């Protein structure tokens, strides 16, 4: 894939996420952001690094 396509897609996606937050910051947006960040905190150790939970 030509590198310009993913770069443009990323920039447009980032704009679509950041523009509403800057234009109208509300507490509900922070709740969603914390929920997403919480998922990333769990994703990296358990999926990327294949950390075993020790149960199941």
N, C-alpha and C positions, 0 to 999 in steps of 0.2 A: 504494500500500500504506500502510495506517495505520502511522504511525511507531512505535507501541508494539510491533508484531509483530517488526520487526528488532531492536529494543532488547532485548526479552525473549529472543529467540533468541541474541543475542550474549552476554547475561549467563549463560544456561544453558550455552552452549558454553564460555565462559571458565571457569565453575565446573567443568565436567567435565574440563577440561584441567589446571587448577591444583590441584584437590583431591587427586588422587593424588600429585602432586609434593610437596605439603606434608605429606601423611600418611606417605609412604614414599619419601624421596628416595634414589635409587640412581644409580649412574654411567651405567647404560644410558639413563636418561631424559635425561641431559646429552648423550649421543651423539646421540640423536634431535633434541634441541633445536638442537645445533650443525649437524646436517644440514639442518634446516629453515631456519635462519638463513643457511647457505651458499647455499641455493637462492634466498632473497630477495636476497642480495647479487648474485647473477648475474641475477636476474629484472629488477630495476629498470634497470640500464644497458642491457641488451640488448633487453628487451621493451618496457618503458614508454617509454624514451627513444630506442628504435630505433637504438642504437649499432651500427655496422657492424664486424664482426670483421675484415674485410679478406681473408678466405679463404672458400672455397666460394661 
